[in-house]
Amino acid sequence: MRPKRSVVLDSFHKPAFLKHMRDAKPNKEKPPKKPASGERQAGVRRPDAARIPGASVHTSLASEIGLRIVRGDYPPGTILPNEAKWSETFSVSRSAVREAIKMLMAKSLLASRPKIGSWVEPKERWNLLDRDVLAWYATSPDREVFLKTVQEFRHIIEPEATAFAALRRTDEQMAEISQACREMGEAASLQERTRADTRFHLAILRASGNDLLVPLGVLIESAFDHLFAYTTRAVDDLNHAQKLHEAIEKNIRLQRPDAARAAVRKLLANTDHVIKSR
């Protein structure tokens, strides 16, 4: 795809971690003015500028640019601003900009070429199983579309993975599945329940005995938290979902692969219904 030449910076909402940073000027780029006496030089990060807690400057910048790409602010083929413009816009050093761009290239969101710069790659090239990319998707305006995509993925993977878990699980793996299921029912908050729910499904993937399924745990950890929080809010929803999970746990424990597969399909059908009713 031929990179687009237009770049717009000023139409985006500034996130919380960048609330102290300056907005970019629209349209044509102008060379930075020489700072007056006592004025901070462009490209040097303000010491009080907020960022993602515990993250480096370039990681925070990569997260902001990545989120903008995923939510469609920068369509595929768009050439991004150069280092100087990013540096001025977000009050960071050029080295931080370079590191941020490298991070996004490693996730296949960006490509770069001398004399052209960096541009957004087609979506089909993005590493959608990358933890950060999934997190950006889950918080984007198209979150509901993304959650439905995750749900389709579950229909493809989970029934058979659960059937294999019923056949192959060890006693230790079964104990992990049972504990997660029990903690779901005992959770005092939605956050606790969601974490236990995530552990439950991760444990089933591991118990399936298929090494290729284990890396998909990244998808579960990054996306399922948002999916479960979205679909299990009302008390009736929680009680019904708990019974469905207990049926899955029981059939894995009794090593009934067909029944375990059917139990997962009932759970997924229930989640489908909840998503459609939101």
C-alpha positions as CSV (number, residue, x, y, z in Angstrom):
1,M,0.0,0.0,0.0
2,R,1.3,3.4,-1.0
3,P,1.7,5.6,2.1
4,K,-0.6,8.6,2.3
5,R,1.0,12.0,2.6
6,S,-1.5,13.8,4.7
7,V,-1.0,14.0,8.5
8,V,-3.3,15.6,11.0
9,L,-2.4,16.1,14.6
10,D,-4.7,18.6,16.2
11,S,-8.1,16.7,16.0
12,F,-7.3,14.1,18.6
13,H,-8.4,14.1,22.2
14,K,-5.5,14.4,24.5
15,P,-5.4,11.5,27.0
16,A,-5.0,11.8,30.8
17,F,-1.3,10.9,30.9
18,L,-0.6,13.6,28.4
19,K,-2.7,16.3,30.0
20,H,0.3,18.6,30.6
21,M,1.7,18.2,27.1
22,R,1.3,20.8,24.3
23,D,-1.1,20.3,21.4
24,A,0.3,20.1,17.9
25,K,-0.4,22.8,15.3
26,P,-2.6,21.7,12.4
27,N,-1.7,21.3,8.7
28,K,1.7,22.6,7.7
29,E,4.7,22.0,9.9
30,K,6.7,25.0,11.0
31,P,10.3,24.9,12.2
32,P,10.4,25.2,16.0
33,K,11.2,28.7,17.2
34,K,14.3,29.3,19.2
35,P,13.2,29.3,22.9
36,A,13.3,32.6,24.7
37,S,15.2,33.0,27.9
38,G,13.8,30.8,30.6
39,E,11.6,28.9,28.2
40,R,12.0,25.1,27.9
41,Q,13.6,23.9,24.7
42,A,11.4,21.8,22.4
43,G,12.2,18.0,22.6
44,V,13.1,18.1,26.3
45,R,10.4,16.5,28.4
46,R,8.9,18.5,31.2
47,P,9.9,17.0,34.5
48,D,6.3,17.2,35.8
49,A,4.7,15.8,32.6
50,A,2.4,12.9,33.5
51,R,2.7,9.5,31.9
52,I,1.5,5.9,32.3
53,P,2.5,5.0,35.9
54,G,5.6,2.8,36.1
55,A,6.2,3.1,32.3
56,S,9.2,4.7,30.6
57,V,8.7,7.8,28.4
58,H,9.0,5.9,25.2
59,T,6.6,3.2,26.4
60,S,4.0,5.8,27.2
61,L,4.5,7.5,23.9
62,A,4.2,4.2,22.0
63,S,1.0,3.4,23.9
64,E,-0.5,6.8,22.8
65,I,0.5,6.4,19.2
66,G,-0.6,2.8,19.1
67,L,-4.0,3.6,20.5
68,R,-4.5,6.3,17.9
69,I,-3.6,3.8,15.2
70,V,-5.9,1.1,16.4
71,R,-8.8,3.4,16.9
72,G,-8.4,4.7,13.3
73,D,-7.0,8.1,13.8
74,Y,-4.1,7.2,11.5
75,P,-5.6,5.0,8.7
76,P,-3.3,2.4,7.0
77,G,-0.9,4.1,4.7
78,T,-0.8,7.3,6.6
79,I,2.7,8.7,7.0
80,L,3.3,9.7,10.7
81,P,4.8,13.0,11.8
82,N,8.6,13.1,11.9
83,E,10.7,12.8,15.0
84,A,10.9,16.6,15.5
85,K,7.1,17.0,15.4
86,W,6.5,14.2,17.8
87,S,9.2,15.6,20.1
88,E,7.6,19.0,20.1
89,T,4.0,17.8,20.4
90,F,4.5,15.5,23.4
91,S,7.5,17.2,25.0
92,V,9.8,14.2,24.8
93,S,13.3,13.7,23.5
94,R,13.9,12.5,19.9
95,S,15.5,9.3,21.3
96,A,12.3,8.5,23.1
97,V,10.4,9.0,19.8
98,R,12.7,6.7,18.0
99,E,12.3,4.0,20.7
100,A,8.5,4.3,20.6
101,I,8.5,4.0,16.8
102,K,10.7,0.9,17.1
103,M,8.3,-0.7,19.5
104,L,5.4,-0.1,17.1
105,M,7.4,-1.5,14.2
106,A,8.1,-4.6,16.3
107,K,4.3,-5.1,16.7
108,S,3.9,-4.6,12.9
109,L,1.8,-1.6,13.2
110,L,4.3,0.6,11.5
111,A,6.9,0.3,8.7
112,S,9.7,2.7,7.9
113,R,11.9,3.7,4.9
114,P,14.6,6.3,4.5
115,K,13.4,9.6,2.9
116,I,9.8,8.5,3.5
117,G,9.5,8.1,7.2
118,S,7.2,5.8,9.2
119,W,3.7,4.8,8.0
120,V,0.8,2.7,9.3
121,E,0.8,-0.8,8.0
122,P,-2.4,-2.6,6.7
123,K,-4.4,-4.1,9.5
124,E,-3.8,-7.7,8.3
125,R,-0.1,-7.3,9.1
126,W,-0.7,-6.2,12.7
127,N,0.3,-8.5,15.5
128,L,-3.2,-8.8,17.0
129,L,-2.0,-11.3,19.6
130,D,0.4,-8.8,21.1
131,R,-0.6,-7.9,24.6
132,D,-0.4,-4.1,24.0
133,V,-2.3,-4.2,20.7
134,L,-5.1,-6.2,22.3
135,A,-5.3,-3.7,25.2
136,W,-5.5,-0.8,22.7
137,Y,-8.3,-2.6,20.9
138,A,-10.2,-3.3,24.1
139,T,-10.3,0.4,25.0
140,S,-11.0,1.8,21.5
141,P,-14.3,3.3,20.4
142,D,-14.9,0.0,18.5
143,R,-14.7,-2.0,21.6
144,E,-18.0,-3.8,21.1
145,V,-16.9,-4.9,17.6
146,F,-13.7,-6.1,19.1
147,L,-15.4,-8.0,21.9
148,K,-17.7,-9.7,19.3
149,T,-14.5,-10.7,17.4
150,V,-13.1,-12.2,20.6
151,Q,-16.3,-14.1,21.1
152,E,-16.1,-15.6,17.7
153,F,-12.6,-16.7,18.5
154,R,-13.8,-18.4,21.6
155,H,-16.4,-20.4,19.6
156,I,-13.6,-21.6,17.4
157,I,-11.1,-22.6,20.2
158,E,-12.8,-23.2,23.5
159,P,-15.2,-26.1,23.0
160,E,-12.5,-28.4,21.6
161,A,-9.8,-27.2,24.0
162,T,-12.2,-28.0,26.9
163,A,-12.9,-31.5,25.5
164,F,-9.2,-32.2,25.4
165,A,-8.8,-30.9,28.9
166,A,-11.4,-33.4,30.1
167,L,-9.3,-36.2,28.6
168,R,-5.8,-35.0,29.4
169,R,-5.9,-32.9,32.6
170,T,-3.7,-33.8,35.5
171,D,-4.8,-33.8,39.1
172,E,-2.8,-30.6,39.6
173,Q,-4.4,-28.9,36.6
174,M,-7.9,-30.0,37.7
175,A,-7.2,-28.5,41.2
176,E,-6.3,-25.2,39.5
177,I,-9.5,-25.2,37.4
178,S,-11.7,-26.1,40.4
179,Q,-10.1,-23.5,42.6
180,A,-10.7,-20.7,39.9
181,C,-14.3,-21.8,39.6
182,R,-14.8,-21.8,43.3
183,E,-13.2,-18.3,43.6
184,M,-15.5,-17.0,41.0
185,G,-18.5,-17.9,43.2
186,E,-16.9,-16.5,46.3
187,A,-15.7,-13.2,44.7
188,A,-16.7,-10.1,46.7
189,S,-16.4,-7.8,43.7
190,L,-16.7,-7.8,39.9
191,Q,-13.0,-7.3,39.6
192,E,-12.2,-10.4,41.7
193,R,-14.7,-12.4,39.8
194,T,-13.3,-11.3,36.4
195,R,-9.8,-12.3,37.5
196,A,-10.9,-15.7,38.7
197,D,-12.9,-16.2,35.4
198,T,-9.8,-15.4,33.4
199,R,-7.7,-17.9,35.5
200,F,-10.4,-20.5,34.9
201,H,-10.2,-20.3,31.1
202,L,-6.4,-20.0,31.1
203,A,-6.2,-23.2,33.3
204,I,-8.4,-25.0,30.8
205,L,-6.1,-24.1,27.9
206,R,-3.1,-25.4,29.8
207,A,-4.9,-28.6,30.7
208,S,-5.8,-29.2,27.0
209,G,-2.2,-30.5,26.5
210,N,-1.8,-28.7,23.2
211,D,1.3,-26.4,23.4
212,L,-0.1,-24.2,20.5
213,L,-3.1,-23.2,22.6
214,V,-1.1,-21.9,25.5
215,P,0.2,-18.7,23.8
216,L,-3.4,-17.8,23.2
217,G,-3.5,-17.1,26.9
218,V,-2.2,-13.6,26.0
219,L,-5.5,-13.0,24.2
220,I,-7.5,-14.2,27.2
221,E,-5.5,-12.1,29.7
222,S,-5.7,-9.0,27.6
223,A,-9.2,-9.2,26.1
224,F,-11.3,-11.5,28.3
225,D,-11.0,-9.2,31.2
226,H,-12.8,-6.6,29.2
227,L,-15.3,-9.1,27.8
228,F,-16.2,-10.6,31.2
229,A,-16.5,-7.2,32.8
230,Y,-18.8,-6.2,29.9
231,T,-21.0,-9.2,30.0
232,T,-21.3,-10.0,33.8
233,R,-22.7,-7.0,35.6
234,A,-26.2,-7.9,36.9
235,V,-26.6,-10.3,39.8
236,D,-28.8,-12.6,37.7
237,D,-26.1,-12.7,35.0
238,L,-23.5,-13.6,37.6
239,N,-25.5,-16.4,39.2
240,H,-26.4,-17.9,35.8
241,A,-22.9,-17.6,34.5
242,Q,-21.6,-19.3,37.7
243,K,-23.8,-22.3,37.1
244,L,-22.6,-22.6,33.6
245,H,-18.9,-22.5,34.7
246,E,-19.6,-25.1,37.4
247,A,-21.0,-27.4,34.7
248,I,-17.8,-27.1,32.7
249,E,-15.7,-27.7,35.8
250,K,-17.8,-30.8,36.7
251,N,-17.5,-32.4,33.3
252,I,-13.8,-31.8,33.1
253,R,-13.4,-33.3,36.5
254,L,-15.4,-36.4,35.6
255,Q,-13.5,-36.6,32.3
256,R,-16.6,-36.3,30.1
257,P,-15.3,-34.6,26.9
258,D,-18.6,-34.5,25.0
259,A,-20.4,-33.1,28.0
260,A,-17.6,-30.6,28.7
261,R,-17.7,-29.4,25.1
262,A,-21.5,-29.0,25.3
263,A,-21.2,-27.1,28.5
264,V,-18.8,-24.6,27.0
265,R,-21.1,-24.1,24.1
266,K,-24.0,-23.2,26.5
267,L,-21.7,-20.7,28.2
268,L,-20.8,-19.1,24.9
269,A,-24.4,-19.0,23.7
270,N,-25.3,-17.2,27.0
271,T,-22.5,-14.7,26.5
272,D,-23.6,-14.1,22.9
273,H,-27.1,-13.3,24.2
274,V,-25.8,-10.9,26.8
275,I,-23.7,-9.0,24.2
276,K,-26.6,-8.7,21.8
277,S,-28.8,-7.4,24.6
278,R,-26.4,-4.6,25.7
